[in-house]
Structures are given as structure tokens and as C-alpha cells.
């Protein structure tokens, strides 16, 4: 936790006119973390610095570690989420955290309000090439919704049947950021980027036959796309795609506010 003498010195500097409130806020952004047991240090000020609270990486942690982390973060945040949680782990966690909700396709657990309303302007459109790409896509969708963003979903519109995509152009046209999730040869983001006027974030998945090399083939296709301006995430990283999409929308809103003030 933030040391009391550090806060006291900071408040004294503000009271004496030696430090402006804005300068003090900048300093506070870099102070606060909380040790949890002997295995973690929760970064409570991450949301203040970056706009997104700390999220628990669920894989490879013990159930007791996860429970302690949920409880520590819940004291400061209305939403607490953990990624890569297997169903049997969720069942064990729910005994200690009965309010815990599980999104099975996304493998995300969350402590959250009963209803989630969008808190930020803009829409994140999420597309998949195939049904097998849904785990990474739902990880992105649930992450975005838990972070306060509106999400529009469009599943199974891969290039093997391009008419399915073209018949749903309104999802592309009405989105402010697009996340495009694909395995196999990973061509869908290139096609979408050629149709869209907004940023496109490509997520390769580990879906495919042997020569797809666990998603490396799709990753390389996306990195070598002939459509300009595509941002490419790591394999199966729907979470990272959602955070990047959210940062794009938050930056756009911040720029709009700055323009209104000038």
C-alpha cells in the first residue's frame, strides 16, 4: 500500500502551494500497490495510469492464490476478472466466491455488477473466420464488455464463403474498431481491412491442420498482409486485442474532448 508519510508529504506540498493538484495526480499514478501473500503485488493504480485495472492471469495459479487475488482487487474495483480459467477451477473458486460468474467459451471468471452498461463511446466489432475461432473471439468480447465497451459480434464469415461477410457489411460499417479473429491461413483480416475505414486488429488462432504450425501460419499471413494499417496480436490473444481496441476508443474520446476545450 502507499506509505502514509509519502501521502502526507504530497498533501503538505499541495497545501503550501508547492505542487499543483494535476502534478500531484501524476505522482499518485505511480505509487500504489498491495502485496498479496508472498506471491503477488496487486497494482491498484493501473487503472489510473492506463484506464484498465489489473486483470488476473488465471492459468498456472493455485485456487487459493486466485481467491486471494480476487478478494484483494475487489476492494478497489467494481469489476474483477481472471482469464484462462478452466471449468473445474471455476467450480472450486465459486465455493469461496459465490458471486463469481463464468464465461465458459471465453474461459473468463468475473466478479461484476448485475448489469453491465457501456461506459465509453464507440463500438468494437468482433469477427471470426470460423466457429473454431470463438474461444479467442469471446475472450476479446467479454474482456471488452467487462471494461465498459459496446461490442458487436459477427461469427463464421471466413473467406471460404466470402458472401457471408459481404452480406453483413453493416457490422463493419457501424464499428469504430474491428477485431478480426482467424486461424487456418488467416486471410480474413486482410479482406476486412480492405473494406473498413476504422482500425483493424488481427488475432491469429491456433486452429488449423498440421502445416498451420499451431497458428504460426495465420500469424505470418497477418504480419505480411497487403492491406495497410493492420495491427497484429499474438496467437490466441483475444484479451490483448480487446485492450488495444479499448485504448484506441479511449484515445479518440480524449482527443474529441480536447478539441471541444480548444
C-alpha positions as CSV (number, residue, x, y, z in Angstrom):
1,X,0.0,0.0,0.0
2,X,1.0,3.6,-0.4
3,X,3.2,4.7,2.6
4,X,1.5,7.2,4.8
5,X,4.5,9.6,5.0
6,X,4.6,9.8,1.2
7,X,1.0,10.8,1.0
8,X,1.4,13.3,3.9
9,X,4.4,14.9,2.2
10,X,2.4,15.1,-1.0
11,X,-0.6,16.7,0.6
12,X,1.6,19.2,2.5
13,X,3.1,20.2,-0.8
14,X,-0.3,20.8,-2.3
15,X,-1.5,22.8,0.8
16,X,1.6,25.0,0.7
17,X,1.2,25.7,-3.0
18,X,4.4,23.9,-3.9
19,X,2.6,21.4,-6.0
20,X,-0.4,21.7,-8.2
21,X,-3.3,19.2,-8.0
22,X,-2.6,18.0,-11.5
23,X,1.1,17.4,-10.7
24,X,0.1,15.5,-7.5
25,X,-2.2,13.3,-9.6
26,X,0.7,12.4,-11.9
27,X,2.8,11.4,-8.9
28,X,-0.1,9.3,-7.4
29,X,-0.3,7.3,-10.6
30,X,3.0,5.6,-9.7
31,X,2.6,4.9,-6.0
32,X,0.0,2.3,-5.0
33,X,0.4,-1.5,-5.0
34,X,-0.6,-4.1,-2.4
35,X,1.3,-7.3,-1.5
36,X,-0.9,-10.3,-1.6
37,X,0.5,-13.2,0.5
38,X,4.1,-13.8,-0.5
39,X,3.3,-14.4,-4.2
40,X,1.9,-11.2,-5.8
41,X,1.8,-7.5,-5.7
42,X,-1.5,-6.1,-7.0
43,X,-1.1,-2.9,-9.0
44,X,-4.1,-0.9,-7.8
45,X,-3.2,2.2,-9.7
46,X,-3.0,0.5,-13.1
47,X,-6.5,1.8,-14.0
48,X,-5.5,5.4,-13.0
49,X,-2.4,5.2,-15.3
50,X,-3.7,3.2,-18.2
51,X,-7.5,3.2,-18.0
52,X,-7.7,-0.6,-17.4
53,X,-7.5,-2.3,-13.9
54,X,-5.1,-5.2,-13.3
55,X,-6.5,-8.5,-14.7
56,X,-5.6,-11.8,-13.2
57,X,-3.8,-14.3,-15.4
58,X,-5.6,-17.5,-14.2
59,X,-3.6,-20.2,-15.8
60,X,-0.8,-21.8,-13.6
61,X,-2.1,-20.2,-10.4
62,X,-3.4,-22.2,-7.5
63,X,-7.0,-21.9,-6.5
64,X,-6.0,-20.3,-3.2
65,X,-3.9,-17.7,-4.9
66,X,-6.7,-16.9,-7.3
67,X,-9.2,-16.4,-4.4
68,X,-6.8,-14.1,-2.5
69,X,-6.3,-12.0,-5.7
70,X,-10.0,-11.7,-6.4
71,X,-10.6,-10.5,-2.8
72,X,-7.8,-8.0,-2.9
73,X,-8.8,-6.5,-6.2
74,X,-12.5,-6.5,-5.4
75,X,-11.9,-4.0,-2.5
76,X,-10.9,-1.3,-5.0
77,X,-12.8,-2.2,-8.3
78,X,-16.4,-2.9,-9.3
79,X,-15.2,-5.5,-11.9
80,X,-12.6,-8.1,-11.2
81,X,-11.7,-10.6,-14.0
82,X,-9.4,-13.5,-14.5
83,X,-8.5,-15.1,-17.8
84,X,-7.7,-18.7,-18.9
85,X,-9.8,-20.3,-16.1
86,X,-10.8,-23.9,-16.7
87,X,-14.3,-25.1,-15.8
88,X,-13.1,-27.3,-12.9
89,X,-11.2,-24.3,-11.4
90,X,-14.3,-22.1,-11.6
91,X,-16.3,-24.7,-9.7
92,X,-13.6,-24.7,-6.9
93,X,-13.5,-20.9,-6.8
94,X,-17.2,-20.5,-6.6
95,X,-17.3,-22.2,-3.2
96,X,-15.3,-19.3,-1.8
97,X,-16.7,-16.6,-4.1
98,X,-20.4,-17.4,-4.7
99,X,-20.9,-14.2,-6.7
100,X,-18.3,-15.3,-9.3
101,X,-19.6,-15.5,-12.9
102,X,-18.1,-17.8,-15.5
103,X,-18.0,-17.2,-19.3
104,X,-17.2,-20.7,-20.4
105,X,-16.3,-20.0,-24.1
106,X,-14.0,-17.2,-23.1
107,X,-12.6,-19.0,-20.1
108,X,-13.1,-15.8,-18.1
109,X,-14.2,-15.6,-14.5
110,X,-15.5,-12.2,-13.2
111,X,-16.9,-10.5,-10.1
112,X,-19.1,-7.9,-11.6
113,X,-22.3,-5.8,-11.2
114,X,-25.7,-7.5,-12.1
115,X,-25.9,-5.4,-15.3
116,X,-23.1,-4.1,-17.5
117,X,-23.8,-0.9,-19.4
118,X,-21.3,0.6,-21.8
119,X,-19.3,3.4,-20.2
120,X,-17.2,4.5,-23.2
121,X,-18.3,5.8,-26.6
122,X,-17.8,3.7,-29.7
123,X,-18.4,0.2,-30.8
124,X,-15.9,-2.7,-31.1
125,X,-16.9,-5.1,-33.9
126,X,-15.5,-8.6,-33.5
127,X,-15.5,-11.0,-36.4
128,X,-14.4,-14.7,-36.7
129,X,-13.4,-16.7,-39.7
130,X,-14.9,-19.8,-38.3
131,X,-16.7,-21.3,-35.3
132,X,-13.5,-22.8,-34.0
133,X,-12.1,-19.3,-33.6
134,X,-14.8,-18.5,-31.0
135,X,-12.7,-19.0,-27.8
136,X,-10.2,-16.2,-28.7
137,X,-13.0,-14.0,-30.1
138,X,-15.2,-14.4,-27.0
139,X,-12.1,-13.7,-24.8
140,X,-11.9,-10.4,-26.6
141,X,-15.6,-9.7,-26.5
142,X,-16.1,-10.4,-22.8
143,X,-12.9,-8.5,-21.9
144,X,-14.2,-5.5,-23.8
145,X,-17.7,-5.7,-22.2
146,X,-16.3,-6.0,-18.7
147,X,-14.1,-3.0,-19.5
148,X,-17.2,-0.9,-20.3
149,X,-17.2,-1.0,-24.1
150,X,-20.1,-1.9,-26.5
151,X,-19.4,-5.0,-28.6
152,X,-20.9,-6.2,-31.9
153,X,-20.4,-9.8,-32.8
154,X,-20.3,-11.5,-36.2
155,X,-19.2,-15.1,-36.3
156,X,-18.3,-17.5,-39.1
157,X,-17.7,-15.2,-42.0
158,X,-14.4,-16.5,-43.3
159,X,-13.0,-16.2,-46.8
160,X,-14.0,-19.7,-47.8
161,X,-17.6,-18.3,-48.2
162,X,-16.9,-14.6,-48.7
163,X,-20.6,-13.9,-49.4
164,X,-21.3,-14.4,-45.7
165,X,-19.1,-11.4,-44.9
166,X,-20.3,-9.2,-47.7
167,X,-23.9,-9.8,-46.7
168,X,-23.1,-8.4,-43.2
169,X,-21.2,-5.3,-44.3
170,X,-23.3,-3.2,-41.8
171,X,-21.2,-4.7,-38.9
172,X,-18.0,-3.4,-40.5
173,X,-19.5,0.0,-41.4
174,X,-21.0,0.6,-37.9
175,X,-17.9,-0.4,-35.9
176,X,-15.3,2.1,-34.7
177,X,-12.6,-0.5,-34.2
178,X,-12.6,-4.1,-35.6
179,X,-11.1,-7.2,-34.1
180,X,-10.8,-10.0,-36.7
181,X,-10.0,-13.5,-35.4
182,X,-8.9,-16.2,-37.8
183,X,-7.0,-19.5,-37.9
184,X,-6.1,-21.7,-40.9
185,X,-4.4,-19.4,-43.5
186,X,-5.5,-16.2,-41.6
187,X,-6.7,-14.2,-44.6
188,X,-9.8,-12.7,-43.2
189,X,-8.2,-9.5,-41.6
190,X,-6.8,-8.5,-45.0
191,X,-10.2,-8.7,-46.6
192,X,-11.9,-6.8,-43.8
193,X,-9.2,-4.1,-43.8
194,X,-9.8,-3.6,-47.5
195,X,-13.5,-2.8,-46.7
196,X,-13.2,-0.9,-43.4
197,X,-12.5,2.8,-42.6
198,X,-11.6,2.1,-39.0
199,X,-8.6,0.4,-37.3
200,X,-8.4,-3.4,-37.7
201,X,-6.8,-5.6,-35.1
202,X,-5.9,-9.1,-36.3
203,X,-5.8,-12.1,-33.9
204,X,-4.4,-15.4,-35.3
205,X,-5.6,-18.5,-33.7
206,X,-4.1,-21.9,-33.2
207,X,-6.8,-23.5,-35.4
208,X,-5.7,-25.4,-38.4
209,X,-4.2,-28.6,-39.9
210,X,-0.6,-29.7,-39.4
211,X,1.1,-27.1,-41.6
212,X,-0.6,-24.3,-39.8
213,X,2.0,-24.9,-37.0
214,X,-0.3,-24.0,-34.2
215,X,-1.3,-20.6,-35.5
216,X,2.2,-19.5,-36.8
217,X,0.9,-19.7,-40.4
218,X,-2.0,-17.4,-39.7
219,X,0.3,-15.1,-37.7
220,X,2.7,-14.8,-40.6
221,X,-0.1,-14.1,-43.1
222,X,-1.5,-11.3,-40.9
223,X,2.0,-9.8,-40.5
224,X,2.5,-9.9,-44.3
225,X,-0.9,-8.6,-45.2
226,X,-1.1,-6.4,-48.3
227,X,-3.8,-4.3,-46.6
228,X,-2.2,-1.4,-44.8
229,X,-2.5,-0.5,-41.2
230,X,-3.5,-3.8,-39.6
231,X,-2.3,-4.3,-36.0
232,X,-1.5,-8.0,-35.3
233,X,-1.7,-9.6,-31.9
234,X,0.0,-12.8,-30.7
235,X,-1.6,-16.2,-31.3
236,X,-5.0,-16.7,-29.4
237,X,-4.5,-13.3,-27.6
238,X,-8.1,-12.1,-27.6
239,X,-7.6,-10.3,-24.3
240,X,-4.8,-8.2,-25.7
241,X,-6.8,-7.3,-28.8
242,X,-9.7,-6.1,-26.6
243,X,-7.4,-3.9,-24.5
244,X,-5.8,-2.4,-27.6
245,X,-9.3,-1.7,-29.1
246,X,-10.4,-0.1,-25.9
247,X,-7.3,2.1,-25.8
248,X,-8.0,3.3,-29.4
249,X,-11.6,4.3,-28.5
250,X,-10.5,6.0,-25.2
251,X,-7.8,7.9,-27.1
252,X,-10.4,9.0,-29.7
253,X,-12.7,10.2,-27.0
254,X,-9.9,12.1,-25.2
255,X,-8.9,13.8,-28.5
256,X,-12.6,14.8,-29.1
257,X,-12.8,16.3,-25.6
258,X,-9.5,18.2,-26.1
259,X,-10.9,19.6,-29.4
260,X,-14.0,20.8,-27.7
261,X,-12.0,22.6,-25.0
262,X,-9.7,24.4,-27.5
